[in-house]
Amino acid sequence: MKAEKRIFDTGRGIHESRKRSVGSNNQPLKPSRFAYKLPFIFVILGMGVVVQQNYQDIAYFMNRPITKVIIENQWQHIQEAEVREILTAYMGVGFFDFNVQGVKDELEAHSWVAKASVKKVWPDNLSLNVNEEIAIARWGEKSLLNQQGNTFSPDNAGELRSLPKLVGPEDSQFGVMEQYQNLSQVLFPAGLRLTQLSLTTRGSWGLILNESIQVSAGRLNVNNKVERFVDFYSAQATSVSEQFER
């Protein structure tokens, strides 16, 4: 009897193909990346239309003129009217067009201004921080000395009578100020205040103490001479020392 050729099919391939077929039919299609971007594209296009239609209003809002000036610190010698006059020439332009450097330069040209900081604060504010010179002495009749020994000449220099007066040849202010500091330390324990210190062109020193007592200290050994004077002054009765003139 002739043997028949049989092929045994486990059905696995059919089963797997059916699973793949069923899965592919039930799984929802994913939207493309372009579909996700469509809403954003419409929003951007819409914003572009709005900006185009309202360009002038938006430009004015972004670049509106300065309307408020914020003063960050107190001033003693600078008048607000002076600052207002400087600012007036720069006002009326847009925020981004405002000349900050110009205002800074004009403020620092003021005789009482040591340094000025000018900053724009969007949308329409201006911040001013102005540091005044600190005068420690009068220099001659029309100028003042600051803490660094530099001179400056405000209009009211002669009115500051409470400051000590220093006098000397041109460009001698650093040496005169140093001598003033040294002699002040010598005089202070005796209750003597150095109200004026003068240096002549020949190098001689002259002192005025407590606004009335004149002392000539010469050219050499000035500190030693002043120390001897202090010892002599301190040894006198008050009724006697009050009569000293020179």
Backbone as CSV, one residue per row, in Angstrom:
resi,resn,N_x,N_y,N_z,CA_x,CA_y,CA_z,C_x,C_y,C_z
1,MET,0.842,-1.180,0.000,0.000,0.000,0.000,0.876,1.227,0.000
2,LYS,0.622,2.152,-0.895,1.462,3.332,-1.054,1.218,4.301,0.067
3,ALA,2.358,4.723,0.737,2.229,5.632,1.895,1.912,7.023,1.398
4,GLU,0.902,7.671,2.107,0.535,9.046,1.747,1.437,10.021,2.462
5,LYS,1.776,11.089,1.716,2.622,12.137,2.281,1.729,13.131,2.981
6,ARG,1.966,13.352,4.323,1.102,14.265,5.096,1.929,15.435,5.586
7,ILE,1.301,16.536,5.617,1.939,17.757,6.129,1.165,18.202,7.347
8,PHE,1.876,18.257,8.473,1.200,18.601,9.716,1.398,20.102,10.002
9,ASP,0.306,20.787,10.058,0.341,22.236,10.318,-0.114,22.491,11.750
10,THR,0.767,23.073,12.557,0.400,23.292,13.961,-0.588,24.430,14.130
11,GLY,-0.733,25.197,13.107,-1.665,26.350,13.226,-1.037,27.587,13.841
12,ARG,0.261,27.469,14.214,0.920,28.612,14.894,1.027,29.820,13.985
13,GLY,1.423,29.552,12.755,1.572,30.664,11.816,0.274,31.358,11.552
14,ILE,-0.779,30.529,11.426,-2.096,31.119,11.190,-2.523,31.942,12.380
15,HIS,-2.286,31.407,13.561,-2.697,32.104,14.801,-1.985,33.452,14.937
16,GLU,-0.642,33.431,14.667,0.131,34.656,14.806,-0.286,35.679,13.760
17,SER,-0.558,35.221,12.571,-0.953,36.157,11.520,-2.292,36.767,11.844
18,ARG,-3.182,35.946,12.481,-4.484,36.485,12.862,-4.325,37.549,13.950
19,LYS,-3.415,37.290,14.913,-3.192,38.267,15.982,-2.702,39.575,15.404
20,ARG,-1.758,39.473,14.463,-1.251,40.693,13.870,-2.330,41.403,13.102
21,SER,-3.159,40.630,12.444,-4.234,41.229,11.661,-5.252,41.917,12.558
22,VAL,-5.608,41.234,13.675,-6.589,41.803,14.600,-6.030,43.050,15.248
23,GLY,-4.723,42.993,15.672,-4.099,44.153,16.331,-4.047,45.354,15.420
24,SER,-3.708,45.129,14.194,-3.579,46.252,13.271,-4.917,46.871,12.946
25,ASN,-5.966,46.081,13.029,-7.289,46.639,12.738,-7.836,47.445,13.891
26,ASN,-7.487,47.077,15.153,-8.066,47.742,16.327,-7.257,48.951,16.793
27,GLN,-5.933,49.038,16.495,-5.073,50.117,16.994,-5.374,51.414,16.250
28,PRO,-5.683,52.547,16.986,-6.016,53.813,16.328,-4.791,54.405,15.655
29,LEU,-5.023,55.122,14.597,-3.941,55.778,13.866,-3.428,56.989,14.636
30,LYS,-2.103,57.164,14.721,-1.506,58.318,15.384,-1.505,59.505,14.434
31,PRO,-1.892,60.711,14.948,-1.852,61.891,14.082,-0.411,62.256,13.748
32,SER,-0.220,62.859,12.627,1.124,63.246,12.207,1.618,64.436,13.029
33,ARG,2.932,64.695,12.988,3.525,65.824,13.697,2.977,67.150,13.185
34,PHE,2.705,67.230,11.925,2.168,68.461,11.348,0.819,68.809,11.973
35,ALA,0.015,67.748,12.268,-1.298,67.996,12.867,-1.154,68.636,14.242
36,TYR,-0.116,68.233,14.989,0.122,68.837,16.303,0.516,70.308,16.168
37,LYS,1.218,70.653,15.116,1.717,72.014,14.963,0.665,72.979,14.421
38,LEU,-0.397,72.444,13.867,-1.400,73.313,13.257,-1.960,74.370,14.207
39,PRO,-2.371,74.016,15.458,-2.917,75.050,16.351,-1.915,76.171,16.621
40,PHE,-0.660,75.803,16.797,0.363,76.833,17.062,0.560,77.732,15.849
41,ILE,0.517,77.147,14.694,0.672,77.946,13.478,-0.454,78.961,13.363
42,PHE,-1.686,78.503,13.667,-2.831,79.419,13.596,-2.714,80.532,14.640
43,VAL,-2.209,80.170,15.857,-2.036,81.184,16.900,-1.010,82.231,16.466
44,ILE,0.130,81.773,15.910,1.167,82.699,15.468,0.664,83.590,14.347
45,LEU,-0.069,82.993,13.410,-0.620,83.792,12.317,-1.602,84.831,12.845
46,GLY,-2.418,84.393,13.838,-3.371,85.325,14.425,-2.686,86.471,15.139
47,MET,-1.616,86.146,15.870,-0.866,87.199,16.563,-0.230,88.149,15.565
48,GLY,0.282,87.611,14.463,0.877,88.464,13.443,-0.131,89.444,12.867
49,VAL,-1.348,88.964,12.659,-2.400,89.847,12.132,-2.723,90.941,13.140
50,VAL,-2.829,90.564,14.427,-3.137,91.542,15.477,-2.036,92.591,15.569
51,VAL,-0.764,92.131,15.549,0.355,93.068,15.634,0.360,94.017,14.455
52,GLN,0.095,93.481,13.254,0.095,94.324,12.061,-0.996,95.382,12.128
53,GLN,-2.160,95.000,12.625,-3.282,95.933,12.690,-3.108,96.976,13.789
54,ASN,-2.351,96.646,14.844,-2.202,97.553,15.988,-0.746,97.949,16.205
55,TYR,0.017,98.008,15.125,1.463,98.232,15.243,1.785,99.544,15.959
56,GLN,1.113,100.607,15.580,1.425,101.911,16.164,1.121,101.937,17.664
57,ASP,-0.014,101.365,18.062,-0.360,101.339,19.489,0.633,100.493,20.280
58,ILE,1.026,99.361,19.728,1.970,98.488,20.426,3.345,99.150,20.514
59,ALA,3.758,99.787,19.406,5.063,100.459,19.408,5.095,101.581,20.443
60,TYR,4.004,102.327,20.552,3.956,103.412,21.541,3.981,102.837,22.963
61,PHE,3.273,101.732,23.167,3.252,101.117,24.503,4.641,100.636,24.896
62,MET,5.369,100.042,23.968,6.690,99.517,24.280,7.724,100.625,24.439
63,ASN,7.536,101.747,23.726,8.547,102.804,23.698,7.946,104.136,24.151
64,ARG,7.132,104.058,25.204,6.494,105.274,25.701,7.538,106.178,26.370
65,PRO,7.278,107.489,26.448,8.234,108.418,27.068,8.363,108.198,28.572
66,ILE,9.474,108.654,29.145,9.688,108.631,30.587,8.675,109.572,31.251
67,THR,7.970,109.086,32.256,6.984,109.923,32.947,7.261,110.055,34.443
68,LYS,8.150,109.225,34.976,8.404,109.261,36.420,9.905,109.182,36.677
69,VAL,10.405,110.069,37.559,11.809,110.069,37.955,11.899,109.643,39.415
70,ILE,12.650,108.586,39.674,12.808,108.050,41.027,14.154,108.507,41.576
71,ILE,14.140,109.265,42.672,15.368,109.742,43.313,15.727,108.758,44.424
72,GLU,16.876,108.113,44.287,17.238,107.014,45.166,17.883,107.457,46.483
73,ASN,18.387,108.694,46.576,19.062,109.116,47.812,18.798,110.596,48.083
74,GLN,19.218,111.042,49.268,18.993,112.423,49.683,20.180,113.298,49.292
75,TRP,19.891,114.573,49.014,20.935,115.532,48.663,20.917,116.682,49.653
76,GLN,22.090,117.186,49.928,22.214,118.311,50.849,22.494,119.621,50.121
77,HIS,23.302,119.558,49.095,23.727,120.778,48.402,23.142,120.913,46.999
78,ILE,22.683,119.812,46.417,22.111,119.843,45.072,20.621,120.132,45.186
79,GLN,20.142,121.076,44.404,18.734,121.436,44.414,17.967,120.622,43.361
80,GLU,16.766,120.166,43.727,15.954,119.404,42.775,15.632,120.229,41.538
81,ALA,15.487,121.534,41.716,15.200,122.403,40.568,16.331,122.337,39.542
82,GLU,17.571,122.206,40.010,18.709,122.111,39.101,18.652,120.806,38.305
83,VAL,18.318,119.721,38.997,18.219,118.420,38.330,17.046,118.424,37.354
84,ARG,15.932,119.012,37.762,14.767,119.081,36.883,15.084,119.850,35.602
85,GLU,15.854,120.918,35.741,16.227,121.707,34.563,17.087,120.895,33.600
86,ILE,17.988,120.080,34.141,18.825,119.218,33.290,17.967,118.188,32.564
87,LEU,17.030,117.573,33.297,16.218,116.512,32.714,15.261,117.023,31.654
88,THR,14.793,118.266,31.805,13.792,118.805,30.886,14.246,118.730,29.435
89,ALA,15.516,118.972,29.205,16.038,118.970,27.829,16.031,117.573,27.208
90,TYR,15.902,116.515,28.013,15.986,115.147,27.509,14.625,114.445,27.467
91,MET,13.615,115.044,28.055,12.320,114.387,28.147,11.579,114.496,26.810
92,GLY,10.519,113.685,26.693,9.660,113.761,25.514,9.966,112.739,24.446
93,VAL,11.068,112.003,24.579,11.396,110.954,23.602,11.009,109.596,24.175
94,GLY,11.009,108.583,23.316,10.642,107.243,23.753,11.638,106.658,24.750
95,PHE,11.173,105.644,25.475,11.981,105.004,26.522,13.338,104.554,25.971
96,PHE,13.332,103.886,24.811,14.575,103.340,24.263,15.448,104.420,23.627
97,ASP,14.881,105.582,23.361,15.634,106.683,22.759,16.182,107.658,23.797
98,PHE,15.838,107.476,25.061,16.254,108.417,26.105,17.773,108.374,26.269
99,ASN,18.403,109.546,26.328,19.871,109.664,26.357,20.373,109.597,27.808
100,VAL,20.599,108.400,28.295,21.064,108.199,29.661,22.451,108.808,29.867
101,GLN,23.356,108.596,28.914,24.728,109.092,29.058,24.761,110.611,29.082
102,GLY,23.913,111.243,28.292,23.865,112.698,28.293,23.461,113.261,29.638
103,VAL,22.441,112.657,30.265,21.998,113.104,31.592,23.110,112.875,32.612
104,LYS,23.755,111.723,32.556,24.836,111.409,33.490,25.968,112.435,33.378
105,ASP,26.359,112.752,32.147,27.457,113.698,31.938,27.107,115.082,32.480
106,GLU,25.882,115.522,32.252,25.487,116.858,32.731,25.397,116.898,34.254
107,LEU,24.899,115.825,34.856,24.829,115.792,36.317,26.229,115.836,36.922
108,GLU,27.150,115.064,36.359,28.503,115.006,36.918,29.300,116.276,36.638
109,ALA,28.782,117.139,35.754,29.413,118.434,35.539,29.048,119.425,36.636
110,HIS,28.048,119.102,37.437,27.652,119.956,38.564,28.771,119.941,39.605
111,SER,29.089,121.099,40.161,30.244,121.210,41.064,30.103,120.367,42.326
112,TRP,28.889,120.085,42.765,28.699,119.309,43.997,28.538,117.806,43.745
113,VAL,28.531,117.387,42.491,28.298,115.974,42.174,29.626,115.241,42.028
114,ALA,29.819,114.203,42.852,31.017,113.357,42.735,30.800,112.259,41.701
115,LYS,29.606,111.660,41.710,29.297,110.579,40.773,27.790,110.462,40.641
116,ALA,27.331,110.166,39.423,25.893,110.017,39.181,25.627,108.694,38.478
117,SER,24.552,108.028,38.894,24.109,106.800,38.240,22.700,107.052,37.692
118,VAL,22.528,106.832,36.391,21.247,107.074,35.726,20.820,105.780,35.042
119,LYS,19.636,105.265,35.400,19.160,104.007,34.833,17.706,104.136,34.398
120,LYS,17.411,103.535,33.237,16.031,103.455,32.775,15.390,102.185,33.335
121,VAL,14.154,102.309,33.804,13.408,101.164,34.333,12.107,101.071,33.537
122,TRP,12.008,100.044,32.693,10.834,99.910,31.826,9.581,99.713,32.681
123,PRO,8.432,100.310,32.287,8.196,100.889,30.966,8.450,102.398,30.848
124,ASP,8.417,103.162,31.961,8.496,104.619,31.797,9.127,105.320,33.000
125,ASN,10.050,104.641,33.688,10.683,105.223,34.868,12.165,105.518,34.624
126,LEU,12.663,106.510,35.376,14.083,106.847,35.349,14.574,106.888,36.785
127,SER,15.641,106.147,37.075,16.201,106.073,38.420,17.478,106.898,38.501
128,LEU,17.542,107.812,39.502,18.709,108.663,39.701,19.334,108.383,41.062
129,ASN,20.642,108.136,41.056,21.397,108.008,42.299,22.604,108.932,42.173
130,VAL,22.558,110.048,42.895,23.581,111.082,42.756,24.350,111.205,44.074
131,ASN,25.657,110.971,44.035,26.517,111.087,45.212,27.184,112.457,45.228
132,GLU,27.005,113.168,46.314,27.592,114.496,46.445,29.046,114.422,46.906
133,GLU,29.778,115.469,46.590,31.118,115.635,47.139,31.000,115.854,48.655
134,ILE,31.977,115.325,49.402,32.032,115.551,50.846,33.185,116.508,51.119
135,ALA,32.842,117.725,51.511,33.861,118.750,51.759,34.398,118.612,53.179
136,ILE,35.726,118.569,53.326,36.329,118.478,54.657,37.043,119.768,55.048
137,ALA,37.252,120.661,54.080,37.931,121.927,54.379,37.699,122.906,53.244
138,ARG,37.852,124.174,53.547,37.886,125.199,52.505,39.327,125.333,52.001
139,TRP,39.454,125.583,50.728,40.783,125.778,50.139,40.820,127.178,49.550
140,GLY,41.538,128.075,50.213,41.559,129.466,49.778,40.202,130.105,49.994
141,GLU,39.838,131.011,49.092,38.599,131.763,49.242,37.434,131.167,48.469
142,LYS,37.704,130.405,47.407,36.618,130.014,46.514,36.482,128.513,46.290
143,SER,37.345,127.711,46.880,37.309,126.269,46.613,37.176,125.470,47.902
144,LEU,36.891,124.170,47.719,36.769,123.228,48.822,37.645,122.019,48.538
145,LEU,37.982,121.299,49.600,38.733,120.052,49.470,37.828,118.887,49.845
146,ASN,37.867,117.805,49.037,37.123,116.603,49.420,38.028,115.637,50.173
147,GLN,37.538,114.460,50.483,38.284,113.497,51.286,39.539,112.991,50.597
148,GLN,39.574,113.061,49.276,40.747,112.600,48.529,41.782,113.711,48.334
149,GLY,41.471,114.912,48.845,42.387,116.028,48.680,42.232,116.757,47.360
150,ASN,41.185,116.446,46.613,40.929,117.123,45.348,40.088,118.375,45.593
151,THR,40.306,119.386,44.787,39.569,120.636,44.935,38.338,120.651,44.031
152,PHE,37.305,121.328,44.488,36.145,121.628,43.654,35.615,122.980,44.102
153,SER,34.928,123.665,43.199,34.607,125.073,43.439,33.126,125.376,43.216
154,PRO,32.277,125.033,44.170,30.862,125.413,44.058,30.676,126.892,44.350
155,ASP,29.538,127.420,43.941,29.274,128.846,44.119,29.208,129.251,45.592
156,ASN,28.797,128.330,46.447,28.613,128.666,47.871,29.791,128.249,48.743
157,ALA,30.962,128.068,48.157,32.135,127.606,48.917,32.446,128.545,50.084
158,GLY,32.339,129.854,49.875,32.673,130.804,50.927,31.688,130.843,52.073
159,GLU,30.528,130.223,51.895,29.505,130.248,52.938,29.701,129.164,53.992
160,LEU,30.544,128.196,53.722,30.718,127.063,54.635,31.775,127.401,55.686
161,ARG,31.437,128.338,56.549,32.381,128.845,57.544,32.701,127.836,58.638
162,SER,31.893,126.830,58.803,32.166,125.838,59.852,33.334,124.923,59.485
163,LEU,33.705,124.889,58.219,34.833,124.055,57.792,36.151,124.769,58.053
164,PRO,37.215,124.032,58.396,38.529,124.665,58.557,39.005,125.223,57.218
165,LYS,39.790,126.272,57.297,40.298,126.903,56.082,41.772,126.571,55.906
166,LEU,42.115,126.064,54.736,43.493,125.739,54.402,43.942,126.655,53.259
167,VAL,45.169,127.146,53.385,45.701,128.088,52.397,47.109,127.651,52.030
168,GLY,47.424,127.724,50.750,48.775,127.368,50.323,48.984,127.657,48.855
169,PRO,50.200,127.526,48.383,50.494,127.730,46.962,49.732,126.735,46.097
170,GLU,49.696,126.979,44.817,48.985,126.104,43.877,49.556,124.687,43.933
171,ASP,48.644,123.711,43.929,48.980,122.278,43.939,49.641,121.816,45.243
172,SER,49.493,122.596,46.318,50.068,122.177,47.603,49.010,121.619,48.547
173,GLN,47.796,121.414,48.056,46.694,121.046,48.952,46.904,119.707,49.648
174,PHE,47.588,118.758,48.997,47.783,117.453,49.623,48.704,117.574,50.839
175,GLY,49.788,118.320,50.708,50.707,118.511,51.825,50.081,119.327,52.942
176,VAL,49.316,120.350,52.602,48.663,121.171,53.626,47.615,120.354,54.378
177,MET,46.858,119.520,53.658,45.842,118.702,54.312,46.488,117.677,55.242
178,GLU,47.582,117.072,54.822,48.282,116.109,55.679,48.805,116.789,56.942
179,GLN,49.363,117.993,56.801,49.841,118.731,57.963,48.684,119.122,58.883
180,TYR,47.577,119.470,58.294,46.388,119.809,59.093,45.965,118.611,59.965
181,GLN,45.951,117.425,59.391,45.555,116.236,60.141,46.541,115.941,61.275
182,ASN,47.832,116.093,61.002,48.841,115.842,62.038,48.710,116.832,63.193
183,LEU,48.599,118.117,62.875,48.540,119.144,63.924,47.230,119.074,64.695
184,SER,46.153,118.701,64.047,44.861,118.584,64.739,44.940,117.554,65.859
185,GLN,45.659,116.452,65.614,45.813,115.420,66.647,46.632,115.929,67.826
186,VAL,47.588,116.789,67.561,48.414,117.358,68.639,47.600,118.348,69.470
187,LEU,46.759,119.132,68.833,46.027,120.214,69.495,44.769,119.737,70.231
188,PHE,44.165,118.682,69.753,42.861,118.257,70.275,42.852,117.990,71.777
189,PRO,43.844,117.293,72.368,43.788,117.012,73.815,43.740,118.273,74.684
190,ALA,44.235,119.388,74.157,44.240,120.628,74.930,42.967,121.449,74.693
191,GLY,42.017,120.895,73.932,40.791,121.623,73.652,40.971,122.707,72.614
192,LEU,41.992,122.578,71.794,42.265,123.566,70.760,41.844,123.015,69.395
193,ARG,41.152,123.844,68.647,40.679,123.449,67.317,41.408,124.270,66.267
194,LEU,41.939,123.587,65.280,42.682,124.253,64.211,41.671,124.747,63.176
195,THR,41.394,126.032,63.192,40.397,126.587,62.280,40.996,127.107,60.981
196,GLN,42.301,127.378,60.977,42.947,127.783,59.727,44.412,127.387,59.763
197,LEU,44.892,126.850,58.645,46.299,126.486,58.495,46.786,127.059,57.172
198,SER,47.893,127.819,57.241,48.401,128.479,56.036,49.852,128.082,55.787
199,LEU,50.168,127.901,54.518,51.540,127.650,54.081,51.925,128.744,53.099
200,THR,52.994,129.467,53.407,53.432,130.535,52.511,54.285,129.963,51.386
201,THR,54.559,130.782,50.402,55.393,130.342,49.286,56.830,130.063,49.737
202,ARG,57.235,130.607,50.890,58.576,130.367,51.431,58.612,129.145,52.343
203,GLY,57.442,128.504,52.565,57.411,127.277,53.361,57.145,127.470,54.829
204,SER,56.695,128.652,55.244,56.396,128.887,56.658,54.935,128.552,56.944
205,TRP,54.713,128.021,58.165,53.379,127.609,58.562,52.786,128.598,59.567
206,GLY,51.510,128.910,59.364,50.780,129.755,60.304,49.469,129.096,60.676
207,LEU,49.106,129.177,61.973,47.906,128.528,62.478,46.981,129.562,63.103
208,ILE,45.685,129.324,62.987,44.685,130.051,63.766,43.902,129.014,64.554
209,LEU,43.889,129.170,65.880,43.251,128.206,66.766,41.997,128.815,67.380
210,ASN,40.945,128.004,67.444,39.677,128.433,68.047,39.202,129.773,67.488
211,GLU,39.513,129.997,66.221,39.079,131.180,65.469,39.685,132.496,65.982
212,SER,40.637,132.434,66.905,41.133,133.706,67.461,42.636,133.713,67.739
213,ILE,43.222,132.603,68.131,44.633,132.589,68.532,45.512,132.344,67.309
214,GLN,46.422,133.278,67.029,47.333,133.140,65.893,48.674,132.584,66.366
215,VAL,49.161,131.577,65.675,50.426,130.930,66.030,51.303,130.868,64.783
216,SER,52.529,131.370,64.881,53.505,131.261,63.793,54.471,130.139,64.142
217,ALA,54.531,129.135,63.283,55.351,127.957,63.576,56.613,127.883,62.729
218,GLY,56.817,128.810,61.824,58.041,128.813,61.024,58.074,127.700,60.000
219,ARG,59.304,127.369,59.562,59.479,126.389,58.496,59.914,125.019,59.003
220,LEU,60.699,124.966,60.072,61.291,123.710,60.525,60.715,123.271,61.860
221,ASN,60.723,121.949,62.102,60.289,121.370,63.379,58.919,121.894,63.814
222,VAL,58.007,121.929,62.877,56.685,122.514,63.146,55.939,121.712,64.218
223,ASN,55.951,120.403,64.107,55.222,119.587,65.088,55.794,119.778,66.496
224,ASN,57.102,119.803,66.620,57.712,119.989,67.939,57.341,121.345,68.536
225,LYS,57.324,122.378,67.718,56.963,123.705,68.204,55.517,123.744,68.680
226,VAL,54.627,123.102,67.926,53.214,123.095,68.313,53.023,122.281,69.590
227,GLU,53.764,121.193,69.746,53.673,120.398,70.981,54.117,121.227,72.190
228,ARG,55.165,122.010,72.028,55.630,122.878,73.129,54.602,123.946,73.446
229,PHE,53.965,124.473,72.416,52.919,125.459,72.649,51.751,124.840,73.420
230,VAL,51.373,123.606,73.046,50.263,122.931,73.729,50.603,122.732,75.211
231,ASP,51.854,122.335,75.517,52.252,122.161,76.914,52.149,123.486,77.666
232,PHE,52.618,124.551,77.051,52.552,125.874,77.671,51.098,126.312,77.872
233,TYR,50.276,126.136,76.851,48.873,126.548,76.911,48.136,125.777,78.006
234,SER,48.373,124.470,78.082,47.664,123.635,79.064,48.060,123.985,80.500
235,ALA,49.259,124.533,80.678,49.722,124.870,82.035,49.149,126.191,82.537
236,GLN,48.505,126.948,81.698,47.973,128.249,82.096,46.564,128.112,82.662
237,ALA,46.240,129.016,83.539,44.871,129.082,84.038,43.947,129.513,82.894
238,THR,42.705,129.084,82.963,41.757,129.402,81.893,41.616,130.903,81.702
239,SER,41.596,131.646,82.816,41.447,133.103,82.719,42.612,133.741,81.963
240,VAL,43.785,133.083,82.022,44.961,133.597,81.315,44.941,133.162,79.853
241,SER,44.688,131.870,79.614,44.735,131.347,78.245,43.656,131.966,77.360
242,GLU,42.560,132.386,77.974,41.507,133.009,77.184,41.913,134.372,76.619
243,GLN,42.978,134.933,77.181,43.448,136.247,76.722,44.458,136.154,75.591
244,PHE,44.892,134.942,75.272,45.910,134.797,74.226,45.332,135.220,72.862
245,GLU,46.124,136.021,72.172,45.746,136.424,70.827,46.769,135.964,69.791
246,ARG,48.050,136.073,70.162,49.106,135.707,69.205,50.301,135.160,69.952
